[in-house]
Amino acid sequence: MNAQAEEVTSVADIVKLVICPVLITAGVVAFYHFSDLMLLYRVLGLVIIVALSVGICFTTARGRAVWQFIGESKQEMRRVVWPTKDETVRTTLLVFTMVFVVGLILWLLDMFLFWAVQLLMNQGMQ
C-alpha cells in the first residue's frame, strides 16, 4: 500500500474543475461575439468571468491546496535575507567585468585561430 494518503476527489470538485475552463471559453467567445460593443465593456466582462472562474477553482480541494501553498510561499519570502544595495552593485559590476574579460579572451582566441587557419590555407595554395 502507498505510504501517502490518496487524494479523494469529490464529484462536486470535478464538476467545478470542468466548469472553470468552460466559463473561460464562453467568456472568450462572448468577447469576440459582442465585437460591436465598446472594448472596455468586453474586457471588463472577460475579467469578471475569469475572476469568477478562478474563484470557483479555489473552492475545490486542489484550489485550497494551491491557496495554502501561496500563503506559505509568502511567509517564506518574508524570511529571505535580501542583499544590500552595496552588495548588489558590487556583484553586478563583478558580473559585467567578468563578461567583458571572457568576451575579450574569446575574441582574442577567435582572432588567433582565424589567423592560424588563414596561414595554413595560404601555405597550402602556394
Beta strands, then each sheet from edge to edge (+ up, - down):
end
